[in-house]
Amino acid sequence: MKRFLRTYGFLFIVAGIVVGLDQWTKALVRRNLPLGQIWLPQSLEWLQPYARIVNWYNTGSAFGLFQGAWLVFTVLAFVVAGIIIYYYPQIERSDWSLRLAMGLQLGGALGNLVSRLTMSGSVTDFISVGNFPVFNVADSSISIGVAVLLLGLWIKDRQEQQAQAESSSPESLTSSLAEGSEAETVHGEG
């Protein structure tokens, strides 16, 4: 059990927080806002053209794409969750960005999966920003997970480039040559 928690603890904590927040916000919207209705606090009415809460059902993928293909996305969520759980232990513990990204993506996939399984194939979307398709916490988590993954890859690439540049700098070459000549001197005296 200790090994399991050490291996998967962070993944399941992040995913659990996302699923919990996703399900809570969806239930809150369904309970307090009739389907198709828009809500915004009166003090923020000026914001309505740009952002609002709306109760909307979606039978497609994230952001309302591929409507009616809920069965495909249900199966896909199981596959994605399985792949993440299978590959997660192979990630270096120091690779925080990939570990966080996988937790966010697992949480998003499971959040929408729970909704599809409990709501006849649909999910509740409620965040509406401008003309962008309506989305939810699970969709956001998947998108943020992708952004964290890309940011982590960019940082890692920059670090590798910097390390490579430092190893090929004139100072390091001079240092390498000096070490090489010292080694020849030691071997030549024997």
Residue pairs with C-beta under 8 A, 6 or more apart in sequence:
7 88
7 89
8 85
8 88
8 89
10 99
10 103
11 84
11 85
11 88
11 99
11 102
11 103
11 106
12 103
13 103
14 100
14 103
14 104
14 106
14 107
15 103
15 104
15 106
15 107
15 110
16 107
17 107
18 103
18 104
18 106
18 107
18 108
18 110
18 111
18 137
18 138
18 141
19 107
19 110
19 111
19 114
19 138
21 137
22 107
22 108
22 111
22 112
22 114
22 115
22 136
22 137
22 138
22 141
23 111
23 114
23 115
25 126
25 136
25 137
26 115
26 123
26 124
26 126
26 136
26 137
29 53
29 55
29 124
29 126
30 55
30 124
32 39
33 39
33 53
33 54
33 55
33 126
34 55
35 55
35 56
35 57
36 54
36 55
36 56
37 54
37 55
38 48
38 52
38 53
38 54
38 128
39 52
39 53
39 54
40 47
40 48
40 51
40 52
40 53
49 130
50 129
50 130
51 127
51 128
51 129
51 130
52 128
53 126
53 127
53 128
54 125
54 126
54 128
54 134
55 124
55 126
56 124
56 125
56 126
56 128
56 134
57 119
57 122
57 123
57 124
57 125
58 64
58 67
58 122
58 123
58 124
58 125
58 134
59 67
59 68
59 69
59 70
59 121
59 122
60 66
60 67
60 68
60 69
60 70
60 73
61 69
61 73
62 112
62 135
62 138
62 139
62 142
62 143
63 132
63 133
63 134
63 135
63 139
64 125
64 133
64 134
64 135
65 133
66 72
66 73
70 116
70 121
70 122
71 121
73 112
73 116
74 113
74 116
74 117
74 121
77 109
77 110
77 112
77 113
77 116
78 113
80 105
80 106
80 109
81 106
81 109
81 110
81 113
84 102
84 105
84 106
84 109
85 106
87 102
88 99
88 102
91 98
91 99
91 102
93 99
95 152
95 156
96 152
97 148
97 149
97 151
97 152
97 153
97 155
97 156
98 149
98 152
100 145
100 148
100 152
101 145
101 146
101 148
101 149
101 152
102 145
103 145
104 141
104 142
104 144
104 145
104 148
105 141
105 142
105 145
105 146
107 138
107 141
108 137
108 138
108 139
108 140
108 141
108 142
108 145
109 138
109 142
110 138
111 136
111 137
111 138
111 141
112 123
112 136
112 138
112 139
115 122
115 123
115 124
115 138
116 122
116 123
123 136
123 138
124 136
125 133
125 134
125 135
125 136
125 139
126 134
126 136
127 134
127 135
127 136
127 137
127 140
128 134
166 172
